[in-house]
Amino acid sequence: MTFKLEVLNQKNAIEAVRIKAEPPELYQLHYNTHWIGHSYVHDDLSAVLIRDGEEAVGFVCYGQSYHDAYLLEKMDDSIAEIHHFLIKPGRQGQGFGRQTVLAIAREMHQKNYKILRVAHHPEADKARAFYTNLGFKIIGKSYDDDPLLELDLEAFLSRWS
């Protein structure tokens, strides 16, 4: 495995659009384009491909956390969020997800964020297990009523670095 995160641009964005999830992880094509768009509008969000060598195996959008679905009202400046994250179904369980969360945690910690949040589809049992195994704690519901989890970045990085 040759793990690499690559910032999206006009040449590689189509690869992110083509990455799809399987039910019940229902957020796929339209959600990928939705978050690519937000990353162009908001300079506090990053949209990146997750690669194994040259192959795009996943897509993630992360950065500042917001109170609302339109990303108009920022949360406290100490709270970052993984807004959209998926690894191709055939490439799950190979460490790409964990390495991606670790890379995001390092970057967000360097930018002085203290907390990393993520929400997932309520029926996505694999996602819930993945996040809780990394140390995320369920803290409630997101603005669109999905389970919301939170991770203390300092504690996480001292455990995984």
N, C-alpha and C positions, 0 to 999 in steps of 0.2 A: 504494500500500500504506500502510495506517495501522496500524502495529504497536502492540500494547498487551498487557501481561500483566495478568490480572484474577484476584485471589484467589477461590477457590471458596467458595461459600456455599450455603445450602439452595435458593435460587432458581435458581442457574446450574449447579449440579452435574450436572443431567440432561444438559446440553450436553456435558460431559466424558464421560459414560457413552456417549453416542451416537457419539463419535469412534472410528473403527475403522481398523485397519491392514490391509494386504493381505499374503498369504503372500510370503516366509517370515517376515515380521515378525509372528509368530503371537500375540503378547500383545495382546489387544484388550479386549473388554468386561469380562471378569472381572478382568483386570489393572488396568484403569482404576478399577473399584470397589475393588479391593484397595488401591491406593495412595491413593485418596480416604479410605478408612478409616484407613490408617496416618497420614495427615496430621491427622486429628482426634484420634488417640491420642497422637501424638508432637509436642510443641510445637517441636521442632527440624526439622520437615519442612514444606515449603510445597507445596500443590497449586494450580496455576493454569491457567486457560484462556489460550490464545494466540489473540489476535483480530486480524483485519483489519477495522477498523471495528467493526461489530456482529456480524460472522460469526466463529464459533468455528472456527479452522483447525487447532488443536492442543491438546495437553494435556501438562503436565509436572509431575512430582513430584520435588523435590530437597531437599537439606539435609544434615544430619549423615550420615556414612558409618557403616555397621554391619558387624560380622563375620558376621552370620547372617541368614537369611531371615525370622526372626521379629522382627528388630530389637530384640533384647534386650541385645546386647553392642556398645557403641559402639566405633568405631575411635578412634584418636588424634584429639583435638579440632582438629587442624589439617587434617583430611581431610573434605571435603564430597563429595557424590555426586549425580549425576543418576540417580535410581532408576528412573524411567519417563518416556519421552519419545516422543511421536509427533505428526507433522504429517499431516493428511489427504493421501492419495496424490495427489489432484488439485491440491494446493497446495504440494507439495514442489518444491524448486528455485527458489523465489521469494524466498529470504532470511529466511524466518521462523525456520528452525532456527538459522542463524548469529546472528541478532539475539537469539534466546532464550538461546543459550549465552553470548553476551556479557553480557546482562542478569544472568543467574545468576552468571557469573564476577565481575561488579562487586559484586553483593550479598554473595556469599560472601567476597570479599576484604575488604569493609568489616566483615564479622563476624570477621575475623582468620583465616579459613581460608587455607591455603597451597597446597593441592592440590585439584583437582577430578577425581573419577573417574566413569567410566561403563562399564557392561557392555552388550553387545548380543547378540542371538540369533546363534549361530555361522554361520548361513547368510545373514545380512543383510549382503550385500556393499555395498549402498548406504549403510547405516549406518556400516560400517567406513570406507569412503572419505570420508564426511562428516566423521567425527571425526578421522581422520588428516590430512585437509586443513586442519583447524582447528589442528592441532598436538598432538593427543593421541597418546601413545605406548603401544603395547601392553606391559603389564607382567606379564601372566599370565592366570590364570583367576579368576572370581568364585566366591563361595560356592556357586553353583548351576552351576558349570563353564562359564559363558559367557566369551568373551574379555573381559578387563578392561583398560581404557585409563586413562591418567592424564595430567593437564595441570597444569603449573606456572602458577598464577594470575598471579603477578607478570610472568612472561615473556609470557604470553598477552595480558594487558592492555596491556603496553607495545607489543606488536605491533599490536593491533586497536583501541586507543582513540585 
